[in-house]
Amino acid sequence: MRQAIHSKDLYHLLRDKHPANGHWPAETPWEMMLGSFLVQNTTWMNTKKSLNQLREATGFDPATIASLDKDTLIQLIYSSGFHQNKSQLIHYFFTWLGEYDFDLERIKQDLGTQEPLRERLLSFRGIGLETADVLLLYAFEEPAFIADNYARKLYRTLECPAADSYDHLKAFVEDSTTLTVPEWQQFHIQILDYGKRYLKGKPPYQEPLSEQYYIATPDSVE
């Protein structure tokens, strides 16, 4: 008989039985932000090429990034594709950061945490739901669940009705789970690693968790 579990149980199961070795590959919040923009609709290999170019040209100094002219920026990020849209996003976003002297704590104090800040992030053309939550969690270090494709696949295999959409799953997990920011970050990395191992392509998946567990919901009979 399978066991009903909550999201925090899933976090511990992934951590203890299917550990992931990794973290967001960035040394500064500015590199992290750029990576989250550049990786959209391309591979991480192409993203790394662009990041290396930006590192050589700017040292990831945010003021220098904000001051780059459009043609120079396009040349630096060329390997990531979608040059016009991505260069525009980088310019506008880093210009906005400059209005706060690149002080992320000032931004949080001004806008508040969670929803007001998330809504401001979503107001930038090129920042969608997943990217906004990635920025919240890794750059602004606010608790957030990233209900990305692998997360929705995993929760669907565990028979969670809220996995039908990004917003539904995000709300379901966040409303029922208390984790620290480092734990939310690790949860994201664990799901990403598990998904790459077991949830590629289309179902049915040959993965071990759903054979033993399902996600408890308010209507679950445990």
C-alpha positions in Angstrom: 0.0 0.0 0.0 1.3 3.4 -1.0 1.8 6.1 1.6 0.4 9.6 1.6 3.1 12.2 2.0 3.3 16.0 2.1 5.7 18.2 0.2 8.1 18.5 3.2 8.2 14.7 3.3 9.0 14.7 -0.4 11.8 17.2 0.3 13.3 14.8 2.9 12.8 11.8 0.6 14.7 13.4 -2.3 17.4 14.7 0.0 18.0 11.4 1.8 17.2 8.8 -0.9 17.9 10.6 -4.2 20.4 13.3 -3.2 21.4 15.9 -5.8 24.9 17.3 -6.0 24.7 20.9 -7.2 23.6 24.5 -6.8 22.7 27.3 -9.1 26.0 27.8 -11.1 26.8 31.4 -10.2 29.1 33.2 -7.8 27.2 36.5 -7.5 23.6 37.5 -7.8 24.4 39.4 -11.0 25.8 36.3 -12.7 22.8 34.4 -11.4 20.4 37.0 -12.9 22.1 37.0 -16.2 22.1 33.2 -16.4 18.4 33.1 -15.7 17.7 35.5 -18.6 20.1 34.0 -21.1 19.2 30.3 -20.6 15.6 30.9 -21.8 15.0 28.9 -25.0 18.6 27.7 -25.3 21.0 25.2 -23.8 23.2 25.8 -20.7 26.2 25.3 -22.9 25.2 28.3 -25.1 24.4 30.3 -21.9 27.9 29.6 -20.5 29.5 30.9 -23.6 27.6 34.2 -23.2 28.3 34.4 -19.5 32.0 33.9 -20.2 31.9 36.8 -22.7 30.1 39.0 -20.2 32.6 38.0 -17.4 35.6 39.0 -19.6 33.9 42.3 -20.6 32.4 43.4 -17.3 33.6 41.2 -14.5 29.9 40.9 -13.7 30.0 44.4 -12.3 26.3 45.5 -12.3 27.0 49.1 -13.1 29.2 48.2 -16.1 26.5 45.8 -17.3 23.9 48.5 -17.1 26.1 50.9 -19.1 26.7 48.5 -22.1 25.3 49.8 -25.3 22.9 47.6 -27.2 25.3 46.5 -30.0 28.0 45.5 -27.5 25.6 43.6 -25.4 24.2 41.7 -28.4 27.7 40.7 -29.5 28.5 39.5 -26.0 25.3 37.3 -25.6 25.2 36.2 -29.3 25.6 32.5 -28.5 22.4 32.5 -26.4 20.1 33.5 -29.3 17.1 35.8 -29.1 19.5 38.7 -29.0 17.1 41.6 -29.3 14.8 40.5 -26.5 17.5 39.3 -24.1 19.6 42.4 -24.6 16.6 44.6 -24.0 15.7 42.7 -20.8 19.2 42.8 -19.4 19.5 46.6 -20.1 16.2 47.5 -18.6 16.6 45.2 -15.6 20.0 46.3 -14.7 19.0 49.9 -15.2 16.2 49.3 -12.7 18.6 47.8 -10.3 20.8 50.9 -10.7 17.9 53.0 -9.4 18.5 51.3 -6.1 22.3 51.5 -6.4 22.2 47.7 -7.0 21.2 47.2 -3.4 18.9 44.2 -3.3 17.9 44.8 0.3 16.7 48.3 -0.6 14.5 46.9 -3.3 13.0 44.4 -0.9 12.4 47.2 1.7 10.8 49.4 -1.0 8.6 46.8 -2.6 8.1 44.4 0.3 8.8 40.7 0.0 7.0 38.0 -1.9 4.0 39.2 -4.0 4.8 42.9 -4.6 8.4 42.1 -5.5 7.2 39.1 -7.7 4.7 41.3 -9.5 7.4 43.9 -10.2 9.7 41.2 -11.6 6.8 39.9 -13.8 6.3 43.4 -15.2 9.5 43.1 -17.2 9.0 41.8 -20.7 10.9 38.5 -20.8 10.5 37.5 -17.2 7.8 34.8 -16.8 6.5 32.9 -13.8 9.5 30.5 -13.5 12.1 33.2 -14.0 10.5 35.4 -11.5 10.5 32.7 -8.9 14.1 31.8 -9.7 15.1 35.4 -9.1 13.1 35.6 -5.9 14.7 32.4 -4.5 18.3 32.7 -5.6 19.0 36.5 -6.1 16.7 38.1 -3.5 16.8 35.0 -1.2 13.1 35.0 -0.6 11.3 31.6 0.0 9.7 30.4 -3.2 8.7 27.1 -4.8 9.7 26.9 -8.5 6.9 24.9 -10.1 8.8 24.2 -13.3 8.2 21.5 -15.8 10.0 18.8 -13.8 8.2 19.8 -10.6 4.8 19.5 -12.3 5.8 16.1 -13.8 6.9 14.8 -10.5 3.7 16.0 -8.6 1.5 14.6 -11.4 3.2 11.2 -11.0 2.4 11.5 -7.3 -1.3 12.2 -8.2 -1.4 15.8 -7.0 -4.4 17.6 -8.6 -2.7 21.0 -8.2 0.0 19.9 -10.7 -2.3 21.0 -13.6 -0.7 24.4 -13.8 2.3 26.4 -12.6 0.3 28.8 -10.3 -1.8 26.0 -8.8 1.2 23.9 -7.9 3.2 26.8 -6.5 0.3 27.9 -4.3 -0.4 24.3 -3.1 3.2 23.6 -2.1 3.9 27.0 -0.5 0.7 27.1 1.4 1.4 23.6 2.9 5.2 23.7 3.4 7.6 25.6 5.6 11.2 25.5 4.5 14.2 27.8 4.9 15.5 29.6 1.9 18.5 27.2 1.5 16.0 24.3 1.8 13.8 25.8 -0.9 16.9 26.1 -3.1 17.9 22.6 -2.4 14.3 21.3 -3.1 14.5 23.0 -6.5 17.9 21.4 -7.3 16.7 18.0 -6.0 13.6 18.0 -8.2 15.6 19.2 -11.2 18.1 16.4 -10.7 15.4 13.8 -10.2 13.6 15.0 -13.2 16.6 14.7 -15.4 17.1 11.1 -14.2 13.6 9.8 -14.3 11.1 12.3 -15.9 12.4 13.1 -19.4 10.0 12.8 -22.3 6.4 11.7 -21.9 4.7 9.4 -19.4 4.7 6.7 -18.3 7.9 7.2 -16.4 10.1 4.5 -14.8 10.7 6.3 -11.5 10.7 4.9 -8.0 8.8 7.4 -5.9 5.3 7.0 -7.3 5.5 3.2 -6.6 5.5 3.9 -2.9 4.0 7.4 -2.3 1.3 9.9 -3.4 0.9 13.5 -2.4 -1.6 14.1 0.5 -4.3 16.6 -0.3 -7.1 17.9 2.0 -9.4 15.2 0.6 -6.8 12.4 0.9 -7.5 9.4 3.1 -4.2 8.5 4.8 
